[in-house]
Amino acid sequence: MRRFFSLFFPAVCLLTAFSPPAGAEEQAPDSGFAPLFNGRDLTGWVNVNGSPETWTVADGLIHCDGQPVCALRTVKQYENFVLEAEWRHLKSGGNAGIFIWASALPAPGQPFLRAIEVQVLDNGYGTSDWYTTHGDVFAIHGSTMKPFPPSKGMRSFPTENRSKGTPEWNHYRITSQDGTIRLAVNGKDVSGGEDCVWRKGYIGLESEGSPVDWRNVRIKLLPGGKATDEQTAPLAEDSRKLYDGRSLRGWKAGGAADKNWKPEDWTLISPGAEAALNLEQPLAGDGTLIFDVCGPEEQIGQFKLEFKGGNTTAGISYGAPAGWQRITLVRKKGKITATRAGEMFGEVTAPDEAMTVSFSSPYEGTKFGNLFWTPK
């Protein structure tokens, strides 16, 4: 994905290169690798926030159709490892990425995982003074990294232009050890960084609007590993995504006006006027419901939730300044407690039975995203 940094750096910084370690030039094949993709299906991977059609397997390839912007990640966390993968864009200017030491769920207000990202950008995209198409490495959405030069902000630029444009295949080798990451593009180290936080987490592939194929994804575990809790991504829970990013599958509208809800990329957009969108499958038992909400630029992020079960109906309303807000609702011991940024703003009695959930907003253009239910 592209990232903009407003910091100014003299152009001369782009001419300063870090020295790759001995043996980085034309690395020879070595042993100790195990497949991270079995070539048949997505066993060992989690479709975090995409649709069933986003990530598919055929002819020994992982195919991503690019819709919606989302991520596919590993079931397991990793700390010290060498990751190899081959990729090819199927469209000139295509955009994608690899997430290293990533979160299990998307960052608040984003379809992307918090991670160190290794850029996978086709040469047809063009270049600028703040990104390239040859293997940038950078920290996103809460992660941090001290980039190898040449750099800008927390973005490390490649020392050489080695990637091939569509439809040719490219080979990435990512060495991740003790908080240092190095990227080799088609056989030579070109970019990376150190002092990364997080330095233990999930590995992910990014969908960002363009079709891309992946093959020969394999991993070699490296010794060591002393990441602290603060340096480690939180472990994934058994979360169920409630929105697939491209359709109203799993949702139903009530009246005629309710049908104007619009799926758009990774967000659901409200038509306003209190039009309701109802989750088809009731949520049973205790658990946690999270979602992000963003009001239109000129309006506050206001919404209303209704919970129905048996003969009981309960509701929670919320309003805040425009901009993305992550809302957490915990159902426990007969109560539903709503919080934002650790502060409670509502509590109601939960229905006795499995509950259906209804979303609505008075403002047209209110966006909802990253909807997940985690049973307890």
FIPA-136214 format. One line per 4 residues: number of its first residue (from 1); for each residue x, y negated, z negated of N, C-alpha, C. Coordinates in steps of 0.1 Angstrom, whole numbers, padded with zeros to 4 digits. Example, Ala and Ser with C-alpha at 12.3 -4.5 7.8 and 13.67 -1.06 7.14 Angstrom:
# FIPA-136214
1> 0132/0057/-0078/0123/0045/-0078/0132/0033/-0078 ~ 0128/0022/-0071/0137/0011/-0071/0129/0000/-0079
This chain:
# FIPA-136214
1> 0008/0012/0000/0000/0000/0000/0009/-0012/0000 ~ 0004/-0023/0005/0012/-0036/0005/0010/-0042/-0009 ~ 0020/-0050/-0013/0019/-0057/-0026/0025/-0071/-0023 ~ 0019/-0082/-0029/0024/-0095/-0027/0030/-0100/-0039
5> 0042/-0106/-0038/0049/-0112/-0050/0051/-0127/-0047 ~ 0047/-0135/-0056/0048/-0150/-0054/0062/-0155/-0058 ~ 0070/-0147/-0064/0083/-0151/-0068/0092/-0154/-0055 ~ 0100/-0165/-0056/0109/-0168/-0045/0123/-0163/-0047
9> 0128/-0156/-0037/0142/-0151/-0038/0149/-0155/-0025 ~ 0161/-0159/-0026/0169/-0163/-0014/0170/-0151/-0005 ~ 0170/-0154/0008/0170/-0144/0018/0183/-0136/0017 ~ 0194/-0141/0011/0206/-0134/0010/0205/-0122/0002
13> 0195/-0121/-0007/0194/-0109/-0016/0191/-0097/-0008 ~ 0185/-0099/0004/0182/-0087/0012/0194/-0081/0018 ~ 0205/-0088/0017/0217/-0082/0023/0226/-0075/0013 ~ 0222/-0075/0001/0229/-0069/-0010/0225/-0054/-0012
17> 0233/-0045/-0010/0229/-0031/-0011/0235/-0024/-0023 ~ 0227/-0014/-0029/0233/-0006/-0040/0240/0005/-0033 ~ 0250/0010/-0041/0258/0021/-0036/0251/0035/-0039 ~ 0248/0043/-0029/0241/0055/-0031/0251/0065/-0038
21> 0246/0075/-0045/0256/0084/-0052/0263/0093/-0042 ~ 0274/0098/-0046/0282/0107/-0037/0273/0118/-0032 ~ 0274/0121/-0020/0266/0133/-0014/0253/0129/-0009 ~ 0249/0116/-0011/0235/0112/-0006/0234/0113/0009
25> 0245/0111/0016/0244/0111/0031/0242/0125/0036 ~ 0231/0126/0043/0227/0139/0049/0228/0151/0039 ~ 0219/0150/0029/0218/0160/0019/0215/0174/0025 ~ 0223/0184/0021/0221/0197/0026/0209/0204/0019
29> 0203/0214/0026/0192/0221/0019/0198/0229/0007 ~ 0190/0229/-0004/0194/0237/-0016/0183/0245/-0021 ~ 0186/0253/-0031/0177/0263/-0037/0170/0257/-0049 ~ 0161/0264/-0055/0154/0260/-0067/0141/0253/-0065
33> 0137/0252/-0052/0124/0245/-0049/0113/0255/-0049 ~ 0101/0250/-0053/0089/0257/-0053/0078/0249/-0046 ~ 0069/0256/-0038/0059/0248/-0031/0050/0241/-0041 ~ 0047/0228/-0038/0037/0221/-0045/0023/0221/-0038
37> 0024/0225/-0026/0012/0227/-0017/0013/0241/-0011 ~ 0003/0250/-0013/0004/0264/-0008/0001/0266/0007 ~ -0003/0255/0014/-0005/0256/0028/-0019/0261/0032 ~ -0027/0265/0022/-0040/0271/0024/-0052/0262/0019
41> -0050/0257/0007/-0060/0249/0000/-0054/0240/-0010 ~ -0062/0233/-0017/-0057/0222/-0026/-0056/0227/-0041 ~ -0054/0240/-0042/-0051/0246/-0055/-0039/0238/-0062 ~ -0041/0234/-0074/-0030/0227/-0081/-0031/0212/-0079
45> -0041/0207/-0072/-0043/0193/-0070/-0057/0189/-0074 ~ -0059/0176/-0077/-0072/0170/-0081/-0075/0159/-0072 ~ -0087/0160/-0066/-0093/0149/-0058/-0098/0138/-0068 ~ -0090/0128/-0071/-0093/0119/-0082/-0106/0111/-0080
49> -0106/0104/-0069/-0117/0095/-0066/-0121/0094/-0052 ~ -0119/0104/-0044/-0123/0105/-0030/-0134/0114/-0028 ~ -0139/0115/-0016/-0150/0124/-0012/-0144/0138/-0008 ~ -0153/0148/-0006/-0148/0161/-0002/-0141/0160/0012
53> -0146/0150/0020/-0141/0149/0034/-0127/0141/0035 ~ -0124/0134/0024/-0111/0126/0024/-0099/0135/0026 ~ -0098/0145/0017/-0087/0154/0017/-0090/0168/0021 ~ -0085/0173/0032/-0088/0186/0037/-0075/0193/0041
57> -0076/0206/0043/-0064/0215/0047/-0067/0222/0059 ~ -0058/0222/0069/-0059/0229/0081/-0046/0231/0087 ~ -0043/0243/0093/-0030/0245/0100/-0018/0243/0091 ~ -0019/0245/0078/-0008/0244/0069/-0005/0229/0066
61> -0014/0220/0068/-0013/0206/0066/-0023/0201/0056 ~ -0019/0191/0047/-0029/0183/0040/-0032/0172/0049 ~ -0045/0171/0052/-0049/0159/0061/-0058/0150/0053 ~ -0054/0137/0054/-0062/0126/0047/-0068/0118/0058
65> -0081/0115/0058/-0087/0107/0068/-0087/0092/0065 ~ -0082/0089/0053/-0080/0075/0049/-0092/0068/0043 ~ -0103/0075/0041/-0115/0069/0036/-0121/0077/0024 ~ -0123/0071/0013/-0120/0057/0009/-0106/0055/0004
69> -0102/0043/0000/-0089/0042/-0007/-0090/0049/-0020 ~ -0081/0059/-0022/-0082/0068/-0034/-0069/0076/-0035 ~ -0069/0086/-0044/-0057/0094/-0046/-0061/0108/-0048 ~ -0051/0117/-0044/-0050/0131/-0047/-0038/0133/-0056
73> -0040/0140/-0068/-0029/0141/-0077/-0027/0155/-0081 ~ -0016/0158/-0087/-0013/0171/-0092/-0021/0174/-0105 ~ -0023/0187/-0108/-0029/0190/-0121/-0020/0188/-0132 ~ -0007/0191/-0130/0004/0190/-0140/0011/0177/-0140
77> 0017/0174/-0151/0026/0162/-0152/0040/0167/-0150 ~ 0049/0158/-0145/0063/0161/-0143/0071/0149/-0148 ~ 0083/0152/-0152/0093/0142/-0156/0105/0141/-0148 ~ 0113/0151/-0148/0126/0152/-0141/0124/0162/-0129
81> 0126/0157/-0117/0123/0166/-0106/0129/0160/-0093 ~ 0130/0168/-0083/0132/0164/-0069/0119/0168/-0061 ~ 0113/0158/-0055/0101/0160/-0047/0105/0158/-0032 ~ 0101/0168/-0024/0103/0167/-0009/0090/0168/-0002
85> 0088/0160/0008/0076/0160/0016/0078/0155/0029 ~ 0071/0160/0039/0071/0154/0053/0057/0148/0056 ~ 0057/0137/0062/0045/0130/0065/0046/0124/0080 ~ 0034/0122/0085/0033/0115/0098/0019/0108/0098
89> 0020/0095/0103/0008/0088/0105/0002/0092/0118 ~ -0011/0091/0119/-0018/0095/0131/-0024/0082/0138 ~ -0020/0071/0133/-0025/0058/0138/-0013/0048/0136 ~ -0011/0040/0146/0000/0030/0145/-0004/0020/0134
93> 0006/0017/0126/0003/0007/0115/-0004/0013/0103 ~ -0004/0027/0103/-0011/0033/0092/-0004/0031/0078 ~ -0012/0032/0068/-0007/0029/0054/-0011/0040/0045 ~ -0001/0044/0036/-0003/0054/0026/0008/0053/0016
97> 0009/0063/0007/0020/0062/-0003/0021/0075/-0011 ~ 0031/0076/-0019/0033/0087/-0029/0034/0080/-0043 ~ 0026/0085/-0052/0026/0080/-0066/0035/0089/-0074 ~ 0044/0083/-0081/0053/0090/-0090/0051/0086/-0105
101> 0051/0096/-0114/0048/0093/-0128/0035/0085/-0130 ~ 0025/0091/-0124/0012/0084/-0123/0002/0087/-0134 ~ -0008/0078/-0135/-0019/0081/-0144/-0028/0091/-0138 ~ -0037/0096/-0147/-0047/0107/-0143/-0058/0100/-0135
105> -0063/0088/-0140/-0074/0081/-0134/-0069/0068/-0128 ~ -0077/0062/-0120/-0073/0049/-0114/-0072/0038/-0125 ~ -0063/0029/-0122/-0061/0017/-0130/-0074/0009/-0130 ~ -0077/0001/-0141/-0089/-0007/-0142/-0090/-0017/-0130
109> -0101/-0017/-0124/-0104/-0026/-0113/-0096/-0023/-0100 ~ -0091/-0011/-0099/-0083/-0006/-0088/-0087/0008/-0084 ~ -0086/0011/-0071/-0087/0025/-0066/-0074/0033/-0068 ~ -0063/0026/-0071/-0050/0032/-0071/-0046/0037/-0086
113> -0037/0047/-0086/-0032/0051/-0099/-0021/0042/-0104 ~ -0020/0040/-0117/-0009/0033/-0122/0003/0042/-0120 ~ 0014/0037/-0114/0025/0046/-0110/0037/0038/-0105 ~ 0048/0045/-0102/0058/0040/-0093/0054/0044/-0079
117> 0052/0035/-0070/0048/0039/-0057/0060/0040/-0047 ~ 0060/0050/-0039/0069/0051/-0028/0061/0049/-0015 ~ 0064/0038/-0008/0056/0034/0003/0057/0043/0015 ~ 0046/0046/0021/0045/0054/0033/0037/0046/0044
121> 0045/0038/0051/0039/0028/0060/0045/0029/0074 ~ 0036/0031/0084/0040/0033/0097/0047/0020/0103 ~ 0057/0022/0112/0065/0011/0117/0056/0001/0125 ~ 0045/0006/0130/0036/-0003/0137/0029/-0014/0129
125> 0031/-0013/0116/0025/-0023/0107/0033/-0036/0107 ~ 0045/-0035/0111/0053/-0047/0112/0060/-0050/0098 ~ 0068/-0060/0097/0075/-0063/0084/0074/-0077/0081 ~ 0077/-0080/0068/0078/-0094/0064/0089/-0095/0054
129> 0090/-0107/0047/0100/-0109/0037/0097/-0102/0024 ~ 0085/-0096/0023/0081/-0090/0010/0077/-0076/0011 ~ 0078/-0069/0023/0076/-0055/0024/0083/-0050/0037 ~ 0086/-0037/0038/0091/-0031/0050/0084/-0018/0053
133> 0086/-0012/0064/0080/0001/0067/0090/0012/0066 ~ 0100/0011/0059/0111/0021/0059/0114/0027/0045 ~ 0105/0026/0036/0107/0032/0023/0108/0023/0011 ~ 0100/0013/0009/0100/0005/-0003/0096/0014/-0015
137> 0101/0010/-0026/0098/0016/-0039/0094/0005/-0049 ~ 0083/0006/-0056/0079/-0005/-0065/0069/0000/-0075 ~ 0068/-0007/-0086/0059/-0004/-0097/0046/-0011/-0095 ~ 0035/-0004/-0099/0021/-0010/-0097/0013/-0008/-0109
141> 0004/-0017/-0112/-0007/-0017/-0121/-0004/-0012/-0135 ~ 0007/-0019/-0140/0011/-0016/-0154/0024/-0009/-0156 ~ 0028/-0002/-0146/0041/0004/-0146/0052/-0006/-0144 ~ 0064/-0004/-0148/0075/-0013/-0146/0088/-0006/-0141
145> 0097/-0013/-0135/0109/-0007/-0129/0119/-0018/-0126 ~ 0131/-0015/-0129/0142/-0024/-0125/0147/-0019/-0111 ~ 0144/-0027/-0100/0147/-0021/-0087/0161/-0022/-0083 ~ 0165/-0012/-0075/0179/-0013/-0069/0178/-0024/-0058
149> 0189/-0032/-0056/0189/-0042/-0045/0191/-0035/-0032 ~ 0187/-0042/-0021/0180/-0055/-0021/0166/-0054/-0027 ~ 0161/-0064/-0033/0148/-0063/-0040/0141/-0077/-0041 ~ 0129/-0076/-0045/0121/-0088/-0047/0111/-0084/-0058
153> 0110/-0092/-0069/0101/-0088/-0080/0105/-0074/-0085 ~ 0096/-0065/-0085/0099/-0051/-0089/0099/-0042/-0077 ~ 0101/-0047/-0065/0101/-0040/-0053/0115/-0038/-0047 ~ 0119/-0025/-0045/0132/-0022/-0039/0130/-0020/-0024
157> 0138/-0027/-0016/0138/-0026/-0002/0148/-0016/0003 ~ 0146/-0009/0014/0156/0001/0019/0169/-0006/0024 ~ 0180/0001/0023/0193/-0005/0028/0194/-0002/0043 ~ 0186/0007/0048/0187/0010/0062/0172/0013/0067
161> 0170/0010/0080/0157/0014/0086/0158/0027/0093 ~ 0152/0038/0086/0154/0051/0090/0141/0059/0094 ~ 0130/0053/0091/0117/0060/0093/0113/0059/0108 ~ 0106/0070/0112/0101/0071/0126/0086/0068/0127
165> 0082/0062/0138/0068/0058/0139/0060/0069/0144 ~ 0046/0067/0143/0037/0077/0147/0039/0081/0162 ~ 0038/0094/0165/0033/0105/0157/0044/0114/0152 ~ 0056/0109/0151/0067/0117/0146/0067/0119/0131
169> 0073/0130/0127/0073/0134/0113/0085/0127/0106 ~ 0083/0124/0093/0094/0118/0085/0096/0127/0073 ~ 0108/0127/0068/0111/0135/0056/0115/0126/0044 ~ 0108/0127/0033/0112/0120/0021/0117/0130/0011
173> 0127/0125/0004/0133/0133/-0008/0133/0123/-0019 ~ 0126/0125/-0030/0124/0116/-0041/0130/0123/-0053 ~ 0141/0117/-0058/0148/0122/-0070/0144/0114/-0082 ~ 0137/0120/-0092/0131/0113/-0103/0137/0119/-0116
177> 0146/0112/-0123/0152/0117/-0135/0155/0107/-0145 ~ 0150/0109/-0157/0153/0101/-0169/0150/0086/-0166 ~ 0139/0084/-0159/0135/0070/-0156/0141/0063/-0145 ~ 0149/0071/-0137/0155/0065/-0125/0149/0073/-0113
181> 0146/0065/-0102/0140/0071/-0090/0148/0067/-0078 ~ 0151/0077/-0069/0159/0074/-0057/0151/0080/-0045 ~ 0150/0073/-0035/0143/0077/-0023/0153/0079/-0011 ~ 0153/0091/-0005/0161/0094/0007/0151/0095/0018
185> 0153/0087/0029/0145/0088/0041/0152/0094/0052 ~ 0147/0106/0057/0153/0113/0067/0168/0115/0065 ~ 0171/0119/0052/0184/0124/0049/0194/0115/0042 ~ 0190/0102/0039/0199/0093/0033/0192/0084/0023
189> 0198/0083/0011/0193/0074/0000/0192/0060/0005 ~ 0181/0054/0003/0179/0040/0008/0173/0030/-0002 ~ 0166/0035/-0013/0159/0026/-0022/0157/0033/-0035 ~ 0152/0026/-0045/0149/0032/-0058/0149/0021/-0069
193> 0150/0027/-0081/0150/0018/-0093/0153/0026/-0105 ~ 0155/0019/-0116/0158/0025/-0129/0150/0019/-0140 ~ 0151/0024/-0152/0144/0019/-0164/0129/0019/-0161 ~ 0124/0030/-0155/0110/0030/-0151/0101/0034/-0163
197> 0090/0028/-0164/0080/0031/-0174/0066/0031/-0167 ~ 0059/0041/-0166/0062/0054/-0172/0073/0062/-0165 ~ 0078/0072/-0172/0089/0081/-0166/0084/0096/-0167 ~ 0072/0098/-0171/0066/0111/-0170/0051/0110/-0167
201> 0047/0118/-0158/0032/0116/-0154/0029/0125/-0142 ~ 0019/0122/-0135/0014/0130/-0124/0020/0125/-0111 ~ 0020/0134/-0101/0024/0131/-0087/0012/0130/-0079 ~ 0011/0119/-0071/-0001/0117/-0063/0002/0113/-0048
205> -0008/0116/-0040/-0008/0111/-0026/-0019/0100/-0025 ~ -0016/0090/-0017/-0025/0079/-0016/-0032/0079/-0002 ~ -0045/0076/-0003/-0053/0073/0009/-0055/0058/0009 ~ -0052/0052/0021/-0054/0037/0022/-0058/0033/0036
209> -0069/0039/0041/-0075/0034/0053/-0071/0040/0066 ~ -0060/0049/0066/-0055/0054/0078/-0053/0069/0077 ~ -0055/0077/0088/-0053/0091/0088/-0038/0094/0088 ~ -0035/0104/0079/-0021/0108/0077/-0021/0123/0074
213> -0010/0130/0079/-0008/0144/0076/0004/0146/0066 ~ 0003/0156/0058/0014/0160/0049/0017/0175/0051 ~ 0030/0178/0050/0034/0192/0050/0047/0194/0042 ~ 0050/0207/0040/0062/0211/0033/0064/0203/0020
217> 0054/0202/0012/0055/0195/-0001/0060/0204/-0011 ~ 0072/0202/-0017/0078/0211/-0026/0085/0203/-0037 ~ 0088/0210/-0048/0093/0204/-0060/0104/0213/-0066 ~ 0114/0206/-0071/0125/0213/-0078/0126/0206/-0092
221> 0124/0213/-0103/0125/0208/-0116/0140/0206/-0120 ~ 0143/0194/-0126/0156/0191/-0131/0157/0192/-0146 ~ 0169/0195/-0152/0170/0196/-0166/0168/0182/-0173 ~ 0168/0183/-0186/0166/0171/-0195/0152/0168/-0196
225> 0149/0155/-0199/0136/0151/-0202/0133/0147/-0216 ~ 0134/0134/-0219/0132/0129/-0233/0122/0118/-0233 ~ 0112/0118/-0225/0103/0107/-0224/0095/0106/-0238 ~ 0094/0094/-0243/0086/0092/-0255/0071/0091/-0251
229> 0062/0090/-0261/0048/0089/-0259/0045/0076/-0251 ~ 0053/0065/-0254/0051/0053/-0247/0056/0053/-0233 ~ 0064/0063/-0230/0070/0064/-0216/0062/0074/-0208 ~ 0052/0080/-0214/0044/0091/-0207/0030/0087/-0204
233> 0025/0091/-0193/0011/0088/-0189/0002/0097/-0198 ~ -0009/0091/-0202/-0019/0100/-0210/-0023/0112/-0202 ~ -0024/0123/-0210/-0029/0135/-0203/-0043/0134/-0198 ~ -0045/0141/-0187/-0058/0141/-0181/-0068/0149/-0189
237> -0080/0144/-0189/-0091/0151/-0195/-0100/0157/-0184 ~ -0110/0165/-0188/-0118/0171/-0178/-0129/0162/-0173 ~ -0125/0151/-0167/-0134/0141/-0162/-0141/0145/-0149 ~ -0153/0140/-0147/-0160/0143/-0135/-0163/0130/-0128
241> -0159/0128/-0116/-0162/0116/-0109/-0177/0115/-0105 ~ -0183/0104/-0106/-0197/0102/-0104/-0200/0095/-0090 ~ -0189/0091/-0084/-0191/0084/-0071/-0179/0088/-0062 ~ -0182/0092/-0050/-0172/0097/-0041/-0165/0087/-0032
245> -0169/0074/-0033/-0162/0063/-0026/-0167/0061/-0012 ~ -0177/0069/-0007/-0181/0066/0007/-0196/0069/0009 ~ -0203/0074/-0001/-0217/0077/0002/-0225/0076/-0012 ~ -0238/0077/-0011/-0247/0077/-0023/-0250/0091/-0027
249> -0241/0101/-0023/-0243/0115/-0027/-0242/0115/-0043 ~ -0252/0122/-0048/-0253/0123/-0063/-0261/0112/-0070 ~ -0266/0102/-0062/-0274/0091/-0067/-0287/0090/-0060 ~ -0297/0084/-0066/-0310/0082/-0059/-0316/0069/-0063
253> -0323/0063/-0053/-0329/0050/-0056/-0344/0052/-0060 ~ -0349/0043/-0067/-0363/0044/-0072/-0372/0038/-0061 ~ -0374/0025/-0062/-0383/0018/-0052/-0376/0014/-0039 ~ -0384/0007/-0031/-0378/0003/-0018/-0366/-0006/-0019
257> -0367/-0015/-0028/-0356/-0025/-0030/-0343/-0018/-0035 ~ -0345/-0007/-0042/-0333/0001/-0048/-0325/0007/-0037 ~ -0331/0009/-0025/-0324/0016/-0014/-0314/0007/-0008 ~ -0313/-0006/-0012/-0304/-0015/-0006/-0290/-0014/-0013
261> -0288/-0006/-0022/-0275/-0004/-0028/-0266/0001/-0017 ~ -0253/-0004/-0017/-0244/-0001/-0006/-0231/0005/-0011 ~ -0228/0017/-0005/-0214/0022/-0008/-0204/0016/0001 ~ -0194/0010/-0005/-0183/0003/0004/-0170/0007/-0002
265> -0163/0015/0006/-0149/0020/0002/-0150/0026/-0012 ~ -0143/0021/-0022/-0143/0027/-0035/-0153/0021/-0045 ~ -0162/0012/-0040/-0171/0005/-0048/-0186/0007/-0044 ~ -0195/0006/-0054/-0209/0006/-0051/-0214/-0009/-0053
269> -0221/-0014/-0044/-0225/-0028/-0044/-0240/-0030/-0046 ~ -0243/-0037/-0056/-0257/-0039/-0060/-0264/-0049/-0051 ~ -0277/-0047/-0047/-0284/-0057/-0039/-0290/-0068/-0048 ~ -0288/-0067/-0061/-0293/-0077/-0071/-0308/-0074/-0074
273> -0314/-0085/-0079/-0329/-0084/-0082/-0333/-0072/-0091 ~ -0323/-0068/-0099/-0326/-0057/-0109/-0329/-0043/-0101 ~ -0325/-0042/-0089/-0327/-0030/-0081/-0318/-0019/-0088 ~ -0325/-0007/-0091/-0318/0003/-0099/-0313/0014/-0090
277> -0301/0020/-0094/-0296/0032/-0088/-0294/0042/-0099 ~ -0300/0054/-0097/-0300/0064/-0108/-0291/0076/-0105 ~ -0284/0080/-0115/-0276/0092/-0113/-0285/0104/-0113 ~ -0283/0113/-0103/-0292/0124/-0101/-0291/0135/-0112
281> -0278/0138/-0116/-0276/0148/-0125/-0275/0143/-0139 ~ -0283/0147/-0149/-0283/0142/-0162/-0269/0145/-0169 ~ -0265/0137/-0178/-0253/0139/-0186/-0257/0145/-0199 ~ -0252/0158/-0201/-0256/0165/-0213/-0245/0164/-0224
285> -0250/0164/-0236/-0241/0164/-0248/-0233/0151/-0250 ~ -0224/0152/-0259/-0216/0140/-0262/-0205/0139/-0251 ~ -0200/0127/-0250/-0190/0124/-0240/-0187/0109/-0238 ~ -0179/0106/-0228/-0175/0092/-0225/-0177/0089/-0211
289> -0184/0078/-0209/-0187/0073/-0195/-0179/0060/-0193 ~ -0170/0060/-0183/-0163/0048/-0180/-0167/0043/-0166 ~ -0166/0030/-0164/-0168/0024/-0151/-0162/0010/-0151 ~ -0159/0005/-0139/-0155/-0009/-0138/-0166/-0017/-0131
293> -0167/-0029/-0135/-0178/-0038/-0129/-0171/-0052/-0126 ~ -0176/-0058/-0115/-0171/-0071/-0111/-0182/-0079/-0105 ~ -0185/-0090/-0111/-0195/-0099/-0106/-0191/-0107/-0094 ~ -0200/-0111/-0086/-0196/-0120/-0074/-0188/-0132/-0079
297> -0181/-0138/-0070/-0172/-0148/-0074/-0179/-0160/-0082 ~ -0191/-0163/-0078/-0198/-0174/-0084/-0206/-0170/-0096 ~ -0207/-0157/-0099/-0215/-0153/-0110/-0207/-0144/-0120 ~ -0213/-0143/-0132/-0207/-0134/-0142/-0209/-0120/-0138
301> -0201/-0111/-0144/-0202/-0097/-0142/-0213/-0091/-0151 ~ -0225/-0093/-0147/-0236/-0089/-0155/-0243/-0076/-0150 ~ -0246/-0067/-0159/-0253/-0055/-0155/-0262/-0050/-0167 ~ -0270/-0040/-0163/-0279/-0034/-0173/-0278/-0019/-0171
305> -0277/-0011/-0182/-0278/0003/-0181/-0290/0008/-0189 ~ -0297/0018/-0183/-0307/0025/-0190/-0304/0039/-0191 ~ -0307/0045/-0203/-0304/0059/-0206/-0318/0065/-0209 ~ -0322/0076/-0202/-0335/0082/-0204/-0333/0097/-0206
309> -0340/0102/-0216/-0340/0116/-0219/-0352/0120/-0227 ~ -0360/0129/-0223/-0372/0133/-0230/-0382/0121/-0230 ~ -0386/0117/-0241/-0395/0105/-0243/-0388/0093/-0247 ~ -0374/0093/-0246/-0366/0082/-0252/-0360/0074/-0240
313> -0360/0061/-0241/-0353/0052/-0232/-0345/0042/-0240 ~ -0333/0040/-0237/-0324/0030/-0244/-0317/0022/-0233 ~ -0314/0010/-0236/-0307/0001/-0227/-0296/-0007/-0233 ~ -0285/-0010/-0225/-0274/-0018/-0229/-0272/-0028/-0218
317> -0271/-0041/-0221/-0268/-0052/-0211/-0254/-0058/-0215 ~ -0249/-0064/-0204/-0235/-0070/-0206/-0233/-0081/-0196 ~ -0226/-0091/-0200/-0223/-0102/-0191/-0209/-0108/-0195 ~ -0201/-0110/-0185/-0187/-0116/-0188/-0183/-0124/-0176
321> -0172/-0132/-0177/-0167/-0140/-0166/-0164/-0131/-0154 ~ -0165/-0137/-0142/-0163/-0129/-0130/-0149/-0123/-0130 ~ -0148/-0112/-0124/-0135/-0104/-0124/-0138/-0090/-0129 ~ -0129/-0081/-0126/-0131/-0067/-0130/-0130/-0065/-0145
325> -0139/-0058/-0150/-0140/-0054/-0164/-0141/-0039/-0165 ~ -0134/-0032/-0173/-0136/-0018/-0176/-0144/-0016/-0188 ~ -0155/-0008/-0186/-0165/-0006/-0197/-0164/0009/-0201 ~ -0164/0011/-0214/-0163/0025/-0219/-0176/0027/-0228
329> -0183/0037/-0225/-0195/0040/-0233/-0193/0054/-0239 ~ -0194/0055/-0252/-0191/0068/-0259/-0204/0073/-0265 ~ -0209/0085/-0262/-0221/0091/-0268/-0216/0101/-0278 ~ -0219/0098/-0291/-0215/0106/-0302/-0224/0105/-0314
333> -0228/0116/-0320/-0236/0116/-0332/-0249/0108/-0330 ~ -0255/0109/-0319/-0268/0103/-0317/-0268/0088/-0313 ~ -0255/0083/-0311/-0254/0069/-0307/-0246/0067/-0294 ~ -0249/0057/-0287/-0241/0053/-0275/-0235/0039/-0279
337> -0222/0039/-0279/-0214/0027/-0282/-0207/0022/-0270 ~ -0209/0009/-0267/-0202/0003/-0255/-0191/-0006/-0259 ~ -0180/-0005/-0253/-0168/-0013/-0256/-0162/-0019/-0243 ~ -0155/-0030/-0245/-0146/-0035/-0234/-0134/-0040/-0241
341> -0122/-0036/-0236/-0109/-0040/-0241/-0109/-0037/-0256 ~ -0115/-0026/-0261/-0114/-0023/-0275/-0124/-0030/-0284 ~ -0132/-0039/-0278/-0142/-0046/-0286/-0156/-0041/-0283 ~ -0164/-0038/-0293/-0177/-0033/-0291/-0187/-0044/-0288
345> -0195/-0042/-0278/-0205/-0052/-0275/-0220/-0047/-0275 ~ -0221/-0034/-0278/-0235/-0029/-0278/-0235/-0015/-0284 ~ -0246/-0012/-0291/-0248/0002/-0296/-0263/0005/-0297 ~ -0267/0016/-0291/-0281/0020/-0291/-0282/0035/-0295
349> -0294/0039/-0299/-0297/0053/-0302/-0297/0061/-0289 ~ -0290/0072/-0288/-0289/0080/-0276/-0302/0089/-0275 ~ -0306/0092/-0263/-0317/0102/-0261/-0313/0115/-0267 ~ -0323/0122/-0272/-0320/0135/-0279/-0316/0146/-0269
353> -0321/0144/-0256/-0318/0154/-0246/-0307/0149/-0236 ~ -0304/0157/-0226/-0295/0153/-0215/-0301/0140/-0209 ~ -0293/0130/-0207/-0298/0117/-0203/-0295/0114/-0188 ~ -0304/0107/-0182/-0301/0102/-0169/-0297/0087/-0171
357> -0289/0082/-0162/-0283/0069/-0163/-0287/0061/-0151 ~ -0292/0048/-0153/-0296/0039/-0143/-0288/0026/-0143 ~ -0282/0022/-0132/-0274/0010/-0131/-0282/-0001/-0124 ~ -0281/-0013/-0129/-0288/-0024/-0122/-0280/-0037/-0125
361> -0283/-0047/-0117/-0277/-0060/-0119/-0286/-0071/-0113 ~ -0287/-0083/-0120/-0296/-0093/-0114/-0289/-0100/-0102 ~ -0276/-0098/-0100/-0269/-0106/-0090/-0265/-0097/-0078 ~ -0269/-0102/-0066/-0264/-0095/-0054/-0249/-0095/-0053
365> -0243/-0084/-0049/-0229/-0084/-0047/-0221/-0079/-0059 ~ -0228/-0076/-0071/-0221/-0070/-0082/-0215/-0057/-0078 ~ -0202/-0055/-0081/-0196/-0042/-0077/-0193/-0033/-0089 ~ -0195/-0020/-0087/-0192/-0010/-0096/-0182/0000/-0090
369> -0172/0004/-0098/-0163/0014/-0093/-0157/0022/-0104 ~ -0150/0033/-0100/-0143/0041/-0110/-0152/0047/-0120 ~ -0163/0053/-0116/-0173/0059/-0125/-0169/0073/-0128 ~ -0167/0076/-0141/-0163/0090/-0145/-0170/0093/-0158
373> -0173/0106/-0159/-0179/0111/-0172/-0170/0122/-0177 ~ -0167/0121/-0190/-0158/0131/-0196/-0166/0137/-0208 ~ -0170/0149/-0207/-0177/0156/-0218/-0168/0159/-0230 ~ -0173/0158/-0242/-0165/0161/-0254/-0169/0174/-0260
